Amino acid sequence: MDLGDVCESLIIWLGTFPNIEVPRNTPSDLSDGVAISEVLCLLAPDWFDEEWLAKIKRDVGDNWRLKVSNLKKVVKGVNDYYEQVLRQQIESFQMPDVNAIGKSANNGVNVKRVNNQK
């Protein structure tokens, strides 16, 4: 499967969550971690609760440092969820390059982030 197809599939999947209030139609929309964090709250509300979501900065614009900060929180939250709730070690998985994602919102980088969190 082509990386662009994978990214498009992620965008389509995110579109199936009608309660998400942020744009999620392009790879750039996903580069701040906000849409994915909102979906995590819907999928596992006991773990990704309102307190956790409040730590995700909204309206970060082009500030790549804030994007990276959000993405680090998402990656840490997913890692912690896998380890503490699902009792699965994912340390052997290649972690996404959140710096590259925050600085550059291209398809390949966003797809890498998603693929490595499965």
C-alpha positions as CSV (number, residue, x, y, z in Angstrom):
1,M,0.0,0.0,0.0
2,D,1.3,3.4,-0.9
3,L,2.1,5.9,1.9
4,G,-0.3,8.4,0.4
5,D,-3.1,5.8,0.5
6,V,-2.4,5.0,4.1
7,C,-2.6,8.7,5.0
8,E,-5.8,9.0,3.0
9,S,-7.2,6.0,4.9
10,L,-6.4,7.6,8.2
11,I,-8.1,10.8,7.2
12,I,-11.2,8.9,6.1
13,W,-11.2,6.9,9.4
14,L,-10.9,10.1,11.4
15,G,-13.8,11.5,9.4
16,T,-16.0,8.7,10.9
17,F,-15.9,10.4,14.3
18,P,-18.6,13.2,14.0
19,N,-17.9,14.6,17.4
20,I,-14.4,15.8,16.5
21,E,-14.4,19.5,16.3
22,V,-11.1,20.2,14.6
23,P,-10.1,19.9,10.9
24,R,-8.8,16.5,9.9
25,N,-8.9,16.5,6.2
26,T,-5.3,16.9,5.3
27,P,-1.9,15.6,6.6
28,S,-1.2,19.1,7.8
29,D,-4.4,19.0,9.9
30,L,-3.0,16.0,11.7
31,S,0.4,17.5,12.4
32,D,-0.6,19.2,15.6
33,G,-1.9,16.0,17.3
34,V,-5.2,17.6,18.2
35,A,-7.6,15.5,16.1
36,I,-5.8,12.3,17.1
37,S,-6.0,13.3,20.8
38,E,-9.7,13.9,20.5
39,V,-10.2,10.5,18.9
40,L,-8.2,8.9,21.7
41,C,-10.5,10.5,24.2
42,L,-13.5,8.9,22.4
43,L,-11.9,5.5,22.1
44,A,-10.5,5.2,25.7
45,P,-12.2,7.9,27.8
46,D,-11.0,6.4,31.1
47,W,-7.4,6.7,30.1
48,F,-7.4,9.7,27.8
49,D,-9.7,11.9,29.9
50,E,-10.5,15.6,30.0
51,E,-7.5,16.3,32.2
52,W,-5.2,14.6,29.7
53,L,-6.9,16.4,26.8
54,A,-6.5,19.8,28.5
55,K,-2.7,19.4,28.2
56,I,-3.0,19.3,24.4
57,K,-2.6,22.9,23.0
58,R,-5.1,24.0,20.5
59,D,-4.7,26.7,17.9
60,V,-1.0,26.2,17.6
61,G,-0.9,27.6,14.0
62,D,2.5,27.1,12.4
63,N,4.4,27.0,15.8
64,W,6.2,23.7,15.3
65,R,7.4,23.6,18.9
66,L,3.9,23.5,20.2
67,K,3.0,20.8,17.6
68,V,6.0,18.7,18.7
69,S,4.9,19.2,22.3
70,N,1.4,17.9,21.5
71,L,2.7,15.0,19.5
72,K,5.1,14.0,22.3
73,K,2.1,13.9,24.7
74,V,0.1,11.8,22.2
75,V,3.0,9.3,21.7
76,K,3.6,9.1,25.5
77,G,-0.1,8.6,26.1
78,V,-0.4,5.8,23.5
79,N,2.8,4.1,24.9
80,D,1.5,4.3,28.5
81,Y,-1.9,3.0,27.4
82,Y,-0.3,0.0,25.6
83,E,1.9,-0.8,28.6
84,Q,-0.4,-0.1,31.5
85,V,-3.8,-1.0,30.2
86,L,-3.2,-3.4,27.4
87,R,-0.1,-4.9,29.1
88,Q,1.8,-4.9,25.8
89,Q,5.4,-3.8,25.4
90,I,5.9,-1.7,22.3
91,E,9.5,-0.7,23.0
92,S,10.6,-2.7,20.0
93,F,8.5,-0.5,17.7
94,Q,10.2,2.3,16.0
95,M,8.9,5.5,17.5
96,P,7.7,8.3,15.3
97,D,9.9,11.3,14.6
98,V,7.6,13.9,16.2
99,N,10.2,16.7,15.5
100,A,9.9,16.0,11.8
101,I,6.1,15.8,11.9
102,G,5.8,19.1,13.8
103,K,8.2,20.9,11.4
104,S,6.9,19.4,8.2
105,A,3.4,18.2,7.6
106,N,4.1,16.0,4.5
107,N,2.2,12.7,3.9
108,G,5.2,10.4,4.4
109,V,6.0,11.7,7.9
110,N,2.4,11.6,9.1
111,V,2.0,8.1,7.8
112,K,5.1,7.0,9.6
113,R,3.8,8.4,12.8
114,V,0.5,6.5,12.5
115,N,2.1,3.3,11.4
116,N,4.5,3.2,14.2
117,Q,1.8,3.7,16.9
118,K,-0.1,0.6,15.9
